[in-house]
Amino acid sequence: MQAFFAALLLFRILVLMRYILLILTTVFYCSSANAQQAFSEGIIQYDVAIDPPANQEGVVQYKGSYTIIVKGSMVKETLLLDNGYESSLLFNYREKKVYSLKKAGAKHTAIELGWEQIEKRRTKYYGFTLHPLADKKEIAGLQANHASIMYKNGTTADVYYTAQWTPGYIVFDNYPGIGYLLLSFNNKHDDGLTIYFTAKKVAALPVDNADVTIPAHYKIISNKEYEQMKSK
């Protein structure tokens, strides 16, 4: 009889252990499914509105789109305004190189900019504090969480972000180091110009290498050549 009860107790312990293991496995997979992922490949498109500096009277607000294409450490950002203005920056974060892609009629150039200058521009925005707010809304089909950003100098900014993605190699100039993919935000420049961004498409999908590389017909101008041209 004693052996029977011992066997029964062992059976119950084994059943309990299997039950606990099942719960832990379920929790692990649920956590993995809901965990943040880096936005490492895909396209993000924002509607943009640009308010000119207050001292430029008579200048209307410009509107257009801002598209970010990501493939690993390669990031291409393109501003296209309704008036036809277009400007692209191509970042290679692994090699720390950035090119400004320019079109002027039949002339196409890729100008290498100074990486240190890009980093220096972002320096004053580091060290901000993110304060989550209670309200949420849907932007580009994603749940957008509201937050207030406070910079070290006391200025603030409002943002909406998705907790589903981290930016990966994407760097938001006025929010460097933020751990979330921004869906709605604004960039204020020292001259008073303000650009408002609102996401309308966030698509994690395969991207062709050609979409994040300098086209073969572009003339590449090195940063050294560019600096020499500016000094003349």
Secondary structure, 3 states (H helix, E strand, C coil): CHHHHHHHHHHHHHHHHHHHHHHHHHHHHHHHHHCCEECCEEEEEEEEEEECCCCCCCCCCEEEEEEEEEECCEEEEEEEECCCCEEEEEEECCCCEEEEEEEECCEEEEEEECHHHHHHHHHCCCCCEEEEEEEEEEECCEEEEEEEEECCCCCEEEEEEECCEECCCCCCCCCCCCCCEEEEEEEECCCCCEEEEEEEEEECCCCCHHHHCCCCCCEEECHHHHHHHHHC
